[in-house]
Amino acid sequence: MININGDLTIMNIDGKNAIVTGASRGIGRSITEALLAGGASVAGWSRTAPEELSHERFTHVKVDLTRQEEVQQAYGKTAESMGEHIPVLINNAGVGYKGKVEEMPVERWKYLFDLNVHGIFYTSRLLIPEMKKRQEGHIINISSGAGTNGIAGMTCYSATKHAVVGISRSLHQELRDFGIKVTCLSPGSVETGFSTSEKNKLLPEDLAQSVVHILQCRKNFHYPDIQVRPLQP
């Protein structure tokens, strides 16, 4: 067990290596840009490269997170360019479909779980051993308000986000004694194009700043679960 009581140091993201999944747009892109602004080197994992994002400390790694073999290859490429120690992992990639249970195609149901849930497993399992070895790391899983509340017409999406919450809480207990933090960040409606609602929404860049703040907290200060909402939705 690592003893971190009284440790007032923070994780300075300047010079740190990070992986951000789903980095091509929306929340993932904003998080990528915020980490780069803070001095981190970022490997953005996604199927398509983010448009007009060119930075000397950014590398795009093409990967389909639903395919375990592709995730393994992506990690190999990332470790080759960055090194094996990657203390920051932002599991952001995800997708949502609306549809009643009896109307949703089976393959679409499976795809949501493959990306939103299995993708977190495929990625996290590769980084955790080195984090344990170095006794340093922070995994942030992006869930949703749907991860704590059921939503009519979005049963599958809600189920996957409930799974993200469960994974995060269990991983937190598995890894805390190794000095590794696991945070589940659950936003309400975000202006990403997923929702067609006219409600007031959070901005991706605001979530990105929250991620930076979470990462930079003192070593003995930890947010296991954070829910953020528009003040006046």
Secondary structure, 3 states (H helix, E strand, C coil): CCCCCCCCCECCCCCCEEEEECCCCHHHHHHHHHHHHCCCEEEEEECCCCCCCCCCCEEEEECCCCCHHHHHHHHHHHHHHHCCCCCEEEECCCCCCCCCHHHCCHHHHHHHHHHHHHHHHHHHHHHHHHHHHHCCEEEEEECCHHHCCCCCCCHHHHHHHHHHHHHHHHHHHHHHHHCEEEEEEEECCECCCCCCCCCCCECHHHHHHHHHHHHCCECCCCCCEEEECCCCC
